[in-house]
């Protein structure tokens, strides 16, 4: 079940037949579509563009909550969705409604005129069209895959580029060398526009710094004292989420030079952010009933870097843990389980 109307299902399904035979990461297809739509990317509110391997969605959720606590109207684009496609597009704080989304998808389909385009590129174009036509104070725009050739990377002058921790994932598209992966992520950094990076491994940090220097972009780095300054009762669980909240807080301070986002709003947002399936303890229901009353936690992590964060959190909980997992064959499942070995976790 998709969770939305048959009409929206049909509108989305039309784009599936437009895939090129071999999907190559490039910006040509979406740029042609956006040109036919009147270049909506040139009529957006200030954009905070977010790339990275892990923590993108959580960081976006923290930023949204902080900005809204400051009274700003916030657009958000994230992917993938958990249940409903509408989760990807938030307009001025509210999830896009089926009928409105169908309208933007229809206009995008007409503009494409049967040309080759991927599903993600087409729906990103429709989202940018929506964001250009609904007033807001800021657009938080999450990269889908990589950065340099991602469909979201059509923004020439973002208010801020943010790079969350970089690690290994999507090897088929991004390669197996950390420097190369970091280079793809750093591709969202634009000439003369400020950029902010999380605490990175040395190799990744050097690549990001080199990209910023190459294009003359001021580069800011997350400082440990931002992490220490976060409230103890932030909304999302785990020490890695304190780092994500701190990155969001520093982003809001940089963005807030013109919008005056207060520390009180930042702390309120850190406590109120919502981002399901990130070390989320499930409430009583069918799944928890199967566990015989034991606590059940849900997390969407699917690479070794995410596994290390999950294992670090579990190590502080004590007791025996059973890990029920499923992931695509393309993922590094062996590497994913390594961090859990010292915990004596039983894997299913």
N, C-alpha and C positions, 0 to 999 in steps of 0.2 A: 504493500500500500504506500502511495506517495504522500498522503496527508493533505493533498490539495485537489482542486476540481479537475474533472475530466477535460475541461476546456484548456486549462493550463498544461495538463499533461500533453495534450495534443499540440499545443503551441511550442512546447519545448522539444517534442519528438521530431518536429519538422527539421530541426537543425542537424539531427543525427545523420541524415543522408547527404550532407554537404561536406563531410570530412574528406580531406585529401587522402589519396591512397597511402602516402607516407607522410606522417606528421613531422615536419621539421620546425624547430623553434625559430620563429622569425616574427617580425612585426608587420610585414607587408600586408598580410590578409586583413588584420584588424584595422590597419591604417586606411586601406581602401574602403572598408565598410564605414569607418567613421567619417571619411571624406564625403561619402554619399549621404550620411546623416547630418551633414552640416557642421562637422567638427565639434561635437558636444564637449570634448575634453578641453576646449578653450573657454568654456563658459561654466566652469565648476567653482565652488567655494574653495578656499585654501585647502590644499591637499597634504596630508601626512601619509607618506608612502612607506609601507612596512614589508621588508624581506627578511629572510633568515631560514634556518632549518627547523628549529623548534621554538615554541613560545610566541609565534606571531599572533595567533588567535587570542591567547590570554593577554598579551600586551595590548592588542586592539581593544579587548573588553575593558581592561583597566583604563585606557585612555578615554574611551567613550564615557565610562562612568564618571571619571574626573571632570571631563569637559561638561557633561550634563549637570554635575553638581555645581559647576560654575555658572549655570544658566544658559549654556550654549545649545543650539540646535545642531545635532550631529548626524551626518550621513555615515554609514559604514558598509563596506563591501568585504566579505570574507568567503572563504571556501575551504573544503567542501561543506555541505550542510549535513546535519544529523538525521533529520526526519523530513522536513519540507524544504523545497528549493527556495522558498521565500526567505528563509533564514539568511541567505547570502546578501540580501539587499535590505538595508534599514534606511528609511527616508525620514530625516528630521526626528529620529528617535523611535519610529514605528516601523515594524516589518511591512514590506510592500504587500498590498492586497492583490489577490489573484486577478481581478478584473483590470486593474491598472497595469499590472505586469504584463498581461496578455497584450494590451495595447502597445506597450513599448517593444515587446517581442515581435508583434506583427509589423511594426514600422521597420524594425531591423531586418526582418526576413525580406520585406519588399525591397529595401535598399541593397541587400546583398545580391539580389537578382540571380539566384542560383549559383553564384560563384563559390569556389572552394573556401571553406572556413571551418575551424574546429568548433565543437559545441561550446567550449569555454570561451573562445574568442568572441563568438556571436553573443553569448549571454553577457559577457563583459561589456560589449558595445551597447547592448540594451540597458545595462545598469548605468553606464556613463550617460546615456541619453536621459534616463530617469533623474540622475543626480543633477544634471544641468537644468532641469525644468522644475525642480522643487527647491525652494529657498532653504538654505542652511548656513551655519557659520563655519563649518569645517567638514571635510570628507576624510575619513580614515580608510585608506585603500590598501588591502592586503594582497600581496603577490600570490599568484596561484602556484607557480613552479619556477624556481630559479630567480630570475630578476631581469637580467639584461634583455632577453627576448620574450619575457612574459607579456601577456596581452595587456596587463595593467601599466606597462612601462611606456605609455604614450603621453605621459605628463611631462611637459618640457621644463616647468619651473615649480616643483613642489615647495610648499612652505617648509617642509622638513622631510628628510629621508631617514628611516630608522632601520637598523639591521640587528635583529635578535641573534642569539648564539648560532654560529655556523658549525655544522658537523656533516657527517656522511648520510646521504639519502638520495633517492632517485638517480642511481648510478647510470642507468641507461641514457639519461638525458644530460646529467651534469658531470659525469665522469667519476673517477675513484680517487682523485688527488684533491686534498683539502684546499690547496692553493687555487686550483681551478674552480672548485665549488664556490669559494669565497669571491673569486673574480666575477662569477655569474651573479651572485647576490649584490656585490658592490656596483653592478651595472645600473642600479636605480639612482646612484648618486649623480646629481646633475651640476652643470657648470655654475659656480657661484652661489649655489644653494646649500644651506646648512645640512649636515648629516650627523647622526648620532649612532654610535655602536655600543652594543652590549660588551661585557667583558669577554674577550675572545681568546682562543688559542693563539700562540705567537705567530704562527704562519698566516692564519686568517686575518689577524689584526694588521700585519704588514701589508697584505694585499689590499685591504680596505683603505689603509692610510695612503698607499700608493695611488689608488684610484682618486681619492679626494684631492691629493696634491696635483694629479694630472689635470683635473678639470677645475682647479681653483675653488674647491668647496671647503668651507670651514668644517673641521671634523671635531666632534665632541665625543668623549668616551665616558661611559657610565662609571661613576666612582663608587668604591665600596661604602662610603659614608651615606650614600643615598639608600643603599640596601639596609644599613643599620638604622636609618631614620624612619623606615616604614613602620606603621603601627603593628603591634603584635597580632591584632585580630583582623588581618586582611581577609577578603572574602574567599579566596581560593587556597587550597591546601598544598603544603609542601614548601621546603626551602627554596626551590627553584622559582616558585611563584612570588616570593619576596623579591627576587631579582627581576622578574618580569614587571612587578608593580613599581619597582624603583626605576626601571627603564622608562616605563610609562610616565612616572612622575617627572623625570628629567626632560622627557619629550614635551610634557605640558609646560614646564618652566621655559623651555626654549620657544615653544609656540606662543606661550603666554606673554612674551615680551610686548605683544601688541594687544592681547586680549585680557591680560591681567587675571590669570587663573591663580587663585589664592592657595596657600598651603592648606587651609581648612577644606577647600573643595577637593584638593588632591587626596587628602586623608579620607574624606568622606567617600570619594570614588573608590579608593583602595578597599574600603570596607563593604561597598555595595556592588562591586562588579559581579556579573553573572556570566559564566562560561561553562556550560554543561559538559560532562564526560571528561573532565580534567581532575583526576583524583576526587571524584564525586561519590560521596556515600549515598547509596540508594535508600530511599524511604521504603517502609514496609509495603510489600506487594508480591506478585507472583514469583519474581526472581529471588527476593530475600527469603521467601517461604521455602524455596528449594534448598537454601543453605542452613536450614534448621535453626534459625535465629541468630546465626553468626553475622557480623557486619559484612556487607558486600560493597566493594568499591569499584567504580567504573573509570577507565582511562583509555583514551584513544591513541596513546603513544605506540609507535610502530618501528622505531629505529633504535640503535644502541644508545644514542645520546639520551633519548627519552627514557629508555630502560634504566639508565644510571640514575636519573632523577626520581623515577618511581621507586627503585630499590633503596635509595637514600631515605625516602620518606617511610617506606615499610620498615626499615631497620630500626626506626625509633618507636615503632608501635609494639614490638614484642609479640610473642605467641607464634603459633604455626600459621603459615599462609599457603593457600592454594591459588595457583595462577591459571586461569582459564583464558586461553588466547586463540586468536585467529588472525591471520594476515595473508596478504597476497604472496604468491610464490616469488615475486620479484624482490621481496624484502629480505633483509639480512636476518633471518630468524635465528640462526645460530648465534650471531653477535648480540642479538636482543636478549637472549637468555643468560649470557655470561654474568652480568651484574647481580643476578639473583642467586647464583651458585653459593656464595658464602652464607646466604640466609636460610639455606635448607628448604627452599620453596618447592612445593610439589606442583608439577606442571601438567596441565591437561590440554 
